[in-house]
Each structure stands twice: as C-alpha cells, then as structure tokens.
Amino acid sequence: MFIAWRFLSPIHFSVKDLYPAVKGDEFPPGMNGAPVYLKPDITNPLRSLILQGWRDHAFNAFVSNVMPLNRTLPDPRDNWCKTQNYSTDLPQASVVICFHNEAWSTLMRTIHSVLNRSPAQLIKEIILVDDNSKMDHLKQQLDSYVETHGKVVILRARERMGLIRARMMGLRHTKASVAVFLDSHCECAEGWLEPLLDRIVKDPTTVVSPIVDSISDMTFEYMIQGVDDIQKGGFNWELKFTWEPLPRKVLIERKFSAAPLKTPTISGGLFAIDKNFFKKLGYYDDGFDFWGSDNLELSFKTWMCGGSLEIVPCSHVGHVFRKRFPYVIEKMAARRNAMRLAKVWMDDYAKYFYERIGFDTMDIGDVTGRMQLRKQLKCKSFDWYLKNVYPELEIPNEYVASGKIFGLSGDLLCLDASGNILKPHVDLQPCHLKGGNQYWAYTKDGEIRRNNLCLSDFDDTIGIDLCFGRQMAQVWVYNRNTKNIVNMSTQKCLAAKVSDKGSYLTTEICNKGHRQMWGMDNFKVDRLAPELQVFAKREI
C-alpha cells in the first residue's frame, strides 16, 4: 500500500518510510482497533508532518495514515445482540457522508467500514457531499477513487454550505427509503446496520442512533462503550446537547441491557431515519445556517409530532471526537439557529433559554412556515415533551437562585466559568450581564451549577467539577443575612482575592469582610431544602 502525502508535504512517503516512527512490532499497526503509539525521538521531516496533521485536522492524521484503510475492529456487540433475528424484509439504506477538508485516510476508512461491514444488498449507495473542500487530495484523487466504486457517488458544493444544508443536498439525491447520516471520521463495527433498519421496519416513525464508540484522536484506538455504560441524550437550557446517565427507574425496568433505549435527544451526527417520516417533519428548518441545533430540532419535533427516538445498543459506530474545529466556523449561526428552535418549539419555556444568554437577541428571520408546520402536524406542547419524555430535566423556576453571582465589594466582579468539560475553570471577571459563562443555577440541594458542572472547594482552591449529587464539597449555603456563601464541608466562606495576576476565588474562615459578601440573582430562600434553610437564615 502506498500513502501519498502530497497534501502535507512535497515529499512522498510509503508505509515503509512511516512505520519506523511507530512503537511496537505489530504490522500493520492499528489492526483490531489497537492504539498506535509514536516513538518520542521522531525527527524532521516526519515530525513536521505530524504537526501539520494536527493543525489541518485536529487529530493525529499521521497515525491515521499509517493504519490500513480497511483495518479490522473487535466485535463490540453484546452476546444478546447476536441472538436477535432481524426482519427478513429490511429496506435498503442510502448512506450520506458530508465532509469539509477531511483527511484522506479517515474519509476512506469511513467508506470502507460501511462497505465491508454491511450486507451488500442493504446498501443502495454511499453519497459523499463535499462542502467546498480546498485540499488537493479531495479533488481528482477522490474523483478517481469514486469511479472505481460503483456504489459511491460524490456531490460537490460550489460554495461552503455548512453541515445542515450539505446533508439536505445529499438527501435530495438518495434513492433508498431509509437515509443514514454519518460523519466523515467514523468506523462502522460488525452488525451495525441491521439493528437500525429493523427498528425502522417495525415503526417508520422511530428515528434511531447507534451506540457511538470513541476513537482516540491521538492513537486512533477504538474504545468500545459497554452496555453497562450506556448514556442517553439530553440538553441544557443553553440548548446544548448533553450525554446523561440512565435514570435508576429506567435501569430497573430494562429486561435486557442491550435492548433499544428511548432517548429525549440524539447527538445528530450519526442516525437513521425513514425518508417519508423525515419529509413529514419538514426535514431540517430551512432557515438554519451552517451548523447547530439541528439535532435538537429533529429530537423535539420527532417526539412532539408523533414519533420517537431510540439509541440501539446492538449497533456500534466509532467516531473521532475532536477537541476543536480545524476550520473556520460561523459561531453566530449556532446562536441564531438556537433562537429559531426556541421560538418555534419551546413555547413559554423559551424564556429559560433567553435568560441563559442574557436576552441577547438577533434577527432570526421568518419562522411563520415552521410554526404553521407544527400546527398542521398537530404537534404536542413542549410542556408535554418535558413531562413525558424528559422528566429528569430541572426546570429553572425550581431553582433557589439563577443568573449571576457577584461580589459586593464594589468592583462588580462575577463568578465566571471558562474552558470546557475536559478543562473547566472558574474565576472572577467583570460582569458582562449577558448570561452565558456567568449564568449560574443555585439548586435546592445547595449546588451552584453551570449545567452539569458544580462549584467545588478543593482545600480552599475553588474549581468546578462534574456534579456528584450532594457531595459536601459541592454543597453551599447562601446566607441572606450576612451575604456569605458557606461551603458545608469546610464551613468556610467563599472569598474574592486580588493578586498581581488578577482576581481569583478561595475559601476562608468567615469574618463578615466585604470580600466574603456576595449577591445572587433571583434568590428565593424558601426553595432551599429545609435542612439547608436553617443555615441560610442564621447569623454567622
């Protein structure tokens, strides 16, 4: 096999040239989903290629290119799945894969995994949608590849459309009755397709998603998500998708841990849907731009307009999760799309979304057609959706306080969360009054939350960590008399500190000083758990 590096360097390398940079004696590397490690003493020009791959694709393209395009994977299915007798009358599927400046090897591995691990008679076609890529390997080289694979078709956009419109472009050219959408850096595992199609045959109004296994962006190890670790899709009031553990009630009621699972939302990157049902739902909102909220819009209207969403644990597809976008994205498009979603589908609950973004609005265009579609389909209310599909979601009107948490020392500094779930951080910043990273929810159990992250006291160092449910280091009581925020584990007060490096948070023995005094928006002490109200009302 020969790998052309034309798009990374004027030098060409073969696998023999690249393989010495890989640790271990296995050849070819990466087989059976194994990780590929690089030696620490790599020198130029290979080191330059590795760095260029990270810059261009936000994953280790060098490692991806070393591995075979049709590498083997372990069978991730639970034994229960292998005993299932799927319908003998499964429909064909058209697989739509959209990409923009994708690495050659990850795109090819996605295609090959579909062709190699799907019954041939069930794949009508694979439609590649090139969203105006600029890299040379995605031009003539890709055209030549497509010409040798009869089931693979390529469509090219003349200008950048974004993911949502690219998917619709691909959908318009599909010929099968079921459309399957995949990202362009995936690997389908053995038996991935039949369980999805079987659920749609049983009920065409069911939109289904596989278990999404993780492929390491560094080593390309295929990491299987076991049935005991299954999570469902959710969202927060900033209208961002979340993964959440299954409620205890659901776990108790499940007879088979690998059986299909109802989910309030799907992630949106990988799913299958009956085309006629998709058409009935009005496809995606044609006023959406580029990317963002498409998965939540599909999730809300599927449930509210007569369908359902399922995660199918017998179907596994691996996905490379990147920590950043390697290309320019339209950030305001995501905000605008979320506003359209809230306006059309969330009824009075939209106010909680707008509160989170500081009521920072913009022109969202005409949504009359989408409102009429909802009325025409006689869709249920968003209140029905929350009560019947997602009862676990906390409603903001149940919070003890919500909004900004700000110091009363005169500097108008607010608690500010930054970073992401991998590297969360909290400090003090000037209050900007726009919600977002300065919006906090104070719950009845004493948690000060930013979505699924809680303010925590680590030996007088304040940070945010995943909420663990009334862990004492994450339980705080706001005393309405003294304006202190007291940690229930240490009985110390939250305090603002100022140094040469700026302002930061700590905890100190309570002393009624101005640096320990705070304000909370919309504070209602009577919503606090009774055992905490005692501390909230006492004099310290």
N, C-alpha and C positions, 0 to 999 in steps of 0.2 A: 504494500500500500504506500502511496506517495501523498504527502500532505503539502499543498502549496501555501507558502507564507507570503504570497505576493502582496496581500493586503496589509501585512505588518512590516515587511522589510523587502528591499530589493534582492535579498539573498533567499534562495530556496533551500529548504531542509527536508530530508526524508526522515522517516521514523528512526532509522539507524543513527542519524545525527542527533535526534532529540532524546532518544531513550537513555543515553548515559547520564542525563540530568535527573533521572528518576531513581529514587531509592528502591532497593529490593531486586530480586531476581525474577519476578513474575513477568512473563511476556505472553501476550500483550498486556500492558497494565490496565487496571480498571475493570477487568472481567469479573462477572458475578457481582457487580455493584461495588467492588472493593475500592477503598480510597487510594489515591495516587499521591505520593509524597515526593517532593523535590529535594535534591541534595543542597546543603547550605552553601557550598563553595562554587556555585554556578557563576561563570564569568561571562562577559560580553562575547558575542552578540546575543547569546541566549537570554541573559538577564534583561537586556533591553526589550526582547520580545515578550518576556513575562510581564514586565511593567506596562508595555503597550497594550497587552491583552486586558489587563485590569482597567486601564484608562478607557479603552474603547467599549468594553462590555460589562464592567463592574462585576466580573467573576474571572476566575483563573482560566482564561481561554487557552493558555499554553498546555495545561493539564488536560483540558477537554480535547485538544487537538492530538495529543499523544495517544489517547484511548481509541479503540476501534469505533467506527460509526455504528456498528451493529453489536455492541458489547452485550454479553449475557447479563441477566439480572436474577437474583433469587426470587422464588415464587413467594410473594408476600401474603397469599390468601390464607385465611383461617381454614382449618380442615372442614368445618361445616359448609363452607362455600363450595368445596369440591364435591359435595354430595348433592348439590342442588340440580334439579332437572329443569332447565330453562325451556321456554316455549320453542317448539319446532318451527314456528312461523314468525321468527324475528324479522323486523324490517331492515332494509339497508340503511346505512348511515353515510352522510356526506360530512367529512371532517374539515373544518375551516381553521387554518392556522395563519394568523396575522403576524407580521414582523416588520421591524424597522431597524436596519443596521445590525441584524443578528449575526453572531459568529457562525461561520460555515458549519463547524462540527456539531454545535448544539442544534442547529436547524435540521441538519441531516439526521442526527440521532433521533430527533422527534419524529421525523417522517418514517425512518426505518423501523422504529419501535411500533408505530401504527401498522405498517405493512406486515411486519414479521410476527406480531403477537395478536393479530385479529384474524378471524376466519375470512378468507378471501371473498367469499360470497356476500359478506356483510358490509364490506367497504365499497361503496359506489364510486367514491372519488376522494381525493385529498386536494382541497383548494387552498393554495398559498396566496395570500394577499400581501403584496409588497407595498408598504405605506411609504413610498417615495424614499427608499434607501439610497445612500450615496456610495457605499463601499463597493469596490470593483468585483469582489467575489460573488456579489448578489446580482450581477448583471449577466454577461454572456456565459459565465461559468454555470450559473443556476439555470439559464435557459437550456444549455446543453444537457444538463442533468435531467431536466423535466422531459426533454424529448425522448429519453431512454426509458421513462417510466410512464406507462400508458394511463395509470390512474391518477397521476399527479398533474394538476393544472395550475398555472400561475397567472394571477391578475396583478396589474401594476397601476398604482395611483399616480396621476400626473403631478399632484401636489400633496403635501402632508395633510392627511385627513384626521389622524388620531384613531385610537383603538375602536371607539364605538362605531364610527362611520366605516372603518375598514371592515369590521365584522359584517355590517349590513351589505357592503359591497360583495363580500364573499357569499353571504346568504342568498343574495339575488341570483347567483349562478349555480346554486345547489340543485341537484336532481332527485335526491333521495327524500323520503318522507320525514326523516329524523336528521337534525343538524347537531353535530358535536363540535364544540369550540375548545381548542387547546391553545395554550401559549407556545411560543416558539423555542423554549428551552425546557422541554419535558421529556420523560421517558415512560411509555406505557408498559405496564407489567403484564405478565401472563394472565389471560382471562379477564382483562379489564373491560372489554366492550359488551359482552353478552349480558352481564347483570344490569347494565344501564338500559339496554334495549328491552330487556324483559320487563322492567318496571314500567316503561312507556307503553308496551303492548298491553299490559294489564290495565293501565289507566293513562290515556294520552294527555290528561291534564296534569300529570306529575312531571315536574322538572327535576332532573337528577344530577347529582355531582358525585364523583369518585372520592375515595379517601385520597388526600393529597399528601404523598410522602415527600420528604425533604431530600434534595440533592445538594450536598455541600458546595458552596460557591468557591471554596478553597481547594478541596481534594476530590470533588465530584463523587464522594461516597454516597451510595443510595441508602437512605436511612428509613426503614420501614416503620410506619405507625401501627402499633398493635391494636387489637380490638379493645384492650383494656385502657387505651389512651385516647379513644375517640372523643373528639370535641364537636360541638355543634356551632353553627354560625350565629352571630348576634350583631348588635351595633350599639353605639353610644349616641348620646344626644348631640354630638357634633356631626352625626351621620357618617361615622367611620366604622367600617366593618371590624368585628372582633371575633376571635375564637374563644369559646367558653366551655367549661366542663359540663358534663351532663348532670341535670338535677337528680338528686337522690331518688325522687319518685320515679323518674324515667328508668334509672338503673334497676330498681326493684321490679318494675313491670316488664322489662325486656326478658323474653324467654331464651333468645339466642343472641349472644353479644355481637355477632356478625350480621344480624338481620338489618334490613333497611331502617333508617332512622329519620323521623321528621325533624326538620330544622327551620327556625324562623327565617334565616337568610342563607345565601350561598356566597362564596368568595367571588364568583363571577368569572374567573379565568378559565375554569375547566368545568363544563357542564354539557348535558344533552337535553334536547327539547324537541317535542313534536312540532313540525313546522306550521301545521294548521292552527295549533293552540297558540304558538308564538304570534301568528298573524292576527288571531282573535284578540290577543292582548295589545295589539298595536305595535308589535316589535319594541324597539327602544324609543324613548322620547326623541323625536326628530329635531328637537331644539337643544339637545345635549351636544356639547362640544368636546372633542378630543377624548377625554377620559374622566372617570369619576362618577359615582352614584348609579351607574348602570346596573350594578349587581343588586343594590338596594331597591331600585325602582322595579326591577324584574321580580325581586322577592316579595315586595309589598303587594304588587298587583296580582301576582300569582295566587297568593293566599286570599286576598280580598275579593278576587273576581272569579272564584270557583275552582282553583287548582290547589296544588300543594307542592312543597319542596322536600326532597329527600337526599340524604347522604347514603350512599350504597357501599358499605364496608367490604363487600366482595370485589369491588372494583378499585384498583390502585393505579395511580399515575404519579410519578415523581416529578418534582418541579424545582428548579434552581431559584431559590429566594435570594434576591439581591438586596443589599443594604442601601443602595442609592440608584437613581436613574442615570444611565450613562449618556443621556441625550437631553436636549432642552425640552422642558415640559411647560405646558400652559397652566400655571398654578391657579390663575383666576377662573379657568374653565371648570375646575373641580368645585370651587365655591359656588359658581353660577349654577352648575348642574344640581348641586345640593339644594339650592334655593328653589329651583323649579320642582324638585322632588317634594320638598316640604309643602310648597304651595298646592300641589295637585293632590297629594295622597295623605297628608298627615292631619288634616282638619285642625282643630284647636290645639293639638299637640305641637304644631309647628312653632308655637311661641317658645318652647323649650330649646329648640334648635337656634332660634334667633337670639335668645338670651345668651347662649354659649358663644356666639360670635359677636357679642356686643351690639346687636341690632345694626351691624354694618352691612347695609343692603346695596344692591346694584340693579341695573336693568336686566331682567331675566327673560325679556321677550314675551310673546303672546302665548299663554297656556290654555286659551279657550278650547282648542281642539282636544287637548288631553283631558280637560275637565268634562267635556262632552262625551268622550270615550268612556270615562269612568261611569258617567250617568247611564249611558247606553248599555253598558255591561251589567248594570245594577250591582255594582261592587259594594261590599260591606264597608263599614266605617273603620277608621284607624283605631278607634276605641275597641271595636270587636277584635281586631288583629292583636292588640296588646293583651286583652283579657283571655283570648282563646289560643293564641299561637305563641306569645312571648310573655307569659305572666311573670317571669322572673325579672324582667327589666324594671329597675327602680324608676318611679315617676318623680320628677323633680319637686312636685308640690308636696311630697312627703319628706323632703329634706328639712333639717333643722335650720340650715342656712345655705345660701347658694349665691355665687358671684365672687367678688374679690375679697381677699383678706389683706388688710392694710395696716401698717404701723401708725400709731397715734403720736409719734414723737415729733411730728411737724414736717417730715421730709416727703410725705406721701409716697412711700415705698410699698410695693405689693409683693406677696409671695408669687414667684414666677417659676413655672416648670418648663424645662427645656430638654433637648435631646430626644431620644426615642426609648422604646421598651427595653432595648439592649443596653443603653447607656443613659438612664434617666438622671435628671439633675434638678435641684431646686435651689433658688437663691432669692435675693431681693433685687427688684428692678423698679424704676419709676413706673407708676401706674399709668397704663395707656387707655384704660376704660373701654377696651374692645373685646373683652372676654378671652377666648382662646386659651393661651397658656397661663393666663391669670384668672381663669374661672375655676373655682373650687366648689365641691359639694361637701357639706358637713352633715353626716348621716346620724340617725337616731342612736346608732351604736357607738358614736364618738369617732368615727373615721373621717379624716379630712382627705377627700379623694380627688384625683384627676383621672376620670374614667376608671380603669382597673388598677391604678396605682395609688398607694396610700402614703401620706406623710408619716415618716418613721424617725424615731430617736435612736441613733446608734452611738451610745456613750457620749452624749452631748453633741454629736455631729448629726445634723439634720439632713435627711435624704428622702427619696421616695422609692418605694419598692412595691412589688406585687402585693395586693391586699390578701391577707390570710384569714380574715374573719375574726375580729375582736382580739387579735393578738395585742397584748398590753402595750407593747412598744408603739403600736399604731392607734391607740385609743387616747383621745384628747378631750378635755372638757373646757369649754369656753365659759369663763365666769363673767356673768353680765354685770356684776357689781364692780369688780376690780379691773375688768377688761383683760385679764390674763388668759392665756391658753396653756393649760396644765397637762403634762403627759402623765397618764395614770400609772405607768410603770415606775417612773423615777420620782414623781411628784414635783418635778421641776417645771419652770415656766419657759415657754418659747421666748427667745430674746433676739433682738437685732444687734449685730455687732458691726462696727465700722473699722476698717484697717486700710493700710496703704493700697491694698489690692481691691478695695471696694467693700460693699456691704454683704454680709452673709448671716446665716441663721445658726443659733446654738440653743442649748437649754442651760438655765442657771437656777440656783436657789431663788425662790420667789421673794422679791423685795419691794414690790409696788413701784419700781422705777419706770420711767417713761419708755425705755427700750423694751419693756416687757408688756406694753399695752397695745392692744390690737382692736380693730373693728372688723365685723363680719357683716356682709350684706344680707338683708332679709332674714335676720336671726329670729327664731321663734323657739324659746326655751322649752315650751310645753310639748314640743315634738321629740325632745330628747328622751331616751329610755329612762324610766322612773328612777332606777338606781344611780343614774348619772346626773339627774336633775338636782339631787341633794348637793353634789359638788358644784354644780353650776350656779347655785343660788347662795352659797355660803360666803362669808367674809374670810379672806386669807390673811 
